[in-house]
Amino acid sequence: MPKKQLYKISFLHLNKVYEVYANQVYQSDLHGFVTIEGLTFNERSTVVVDPGEEKLKSEFEQVKRFFVPMHSIIRIDEVDKQGTAKISDAGENIAHFPSSVYSPGSNDQGKKS
């Protein structure tokens, strides 16, 4: 039986870096988006609870599939073992990709100087 694929996805949302684990990641039919589905979380039988992972669990509790804009994806890794899903501050090393290539009023096509 083939081993089930597992992906670690890091993406930027509201100046936070989300790291989640999912079984499927693929280009969406919605132009410019990546589809993430089959989220997995560590199921521990210990008393110790990670508040960051619990926050993610509750945020994505009823979500079967979600879409992330391609420019928000930081990294996608195929991994062998699942780690802890978490939310962390973006910090200074991560910058937003420009949301618009063209600024309003910059359309100078067809104009002569």
N, C-alpha and C positions, 0 to 999 in steps of 0.2 A: 504494500500500500504506500503510495507516495506521501512524502512528508508535507504537511500543510504549510503554506507560505505565511510568513509573518513580516510585517513592515513596521518600521519606526518612522513616523512622520513628524517633522518639526515645521511649524508654520507660525506666522506672526498674526496676532489678532488683538486689537486695542492696546498696542504697545506692550504686549506680553508674548512670550514664546510658549506655545503649546507643544508638548511632546506627547503623542498618543501612539498606540499600537493597534494595528488593524490587519485583517486577513486579506483585504482587497483594496488596491489603489489603482485607479486608471483615469485616462483622459475622459472628461465628461462630454456628453452631447451638447451641454451648454458651453458655448464658445468661451474659452479663456478660463475654464474651471477644471479642477481635479476632483474626482469623486473618491470619497473615502467611506468604506463600509465594513461592517463586521468588527467594530471596536472591541478590543479585549482589555481586561483589567486583571491585575494580580488578584487571585482569590486565595487569601491567606486564612489560615485557621488560628492565627495567633491573636492575642489581645491588642497588640500594638497596631494602631491605625495611622496611616499617612494622610494628614488633612488635605494636602494638595491633590492626591489621587482621589480622595473622597469627593472633593469639589468637582473634579472632572467627571466622576461617575454620576453625580447628581445633575450636572449640566447636560450630559449626553444620555441620560437615563432612557428616554423614550425615542431616541434617534436611531433609525435603521441605517441611514446613509446621509452624508452631508457633503457640501460642495465648498471648496476653498479656491479663491482666485489664484491662478498660477503665479502671479507676482507676489503672493504672500507665502508661498512655499519656500522654506529655507533649505530643507534636505529631506530626502526619502531614502531609507536604508532597508535592505532586506536583511533580517537578523535571524539567528538561530534560537536565541533565548529572549524571553520577554523581560523588560526592565520595568521600572516604575513610571507610570504616566505622571506628568507634572506640568505645572504652569510656573514660569519664572519671568522676571523682568527682562526686557529686551537689552538693556544696557547700551553702551556706546558703540559696540562693535557691529550692531545690526542696524541697517538703514532701510527705510521703505523704498521700494522701487517707485519711480515717479508714476503717479496715477494717470497722468495725461502727457502725451508726447508733445502735443501742440497747446500753446497758451491761447486764450481767447484773443481774437483780433490780430493774430499773427499770419493770417492767410493773405500772402502777398502775391499769389499766383496770378499771372495775367496783367499785373500792373507794370507800367513802364516808369523808369526813374527820370 
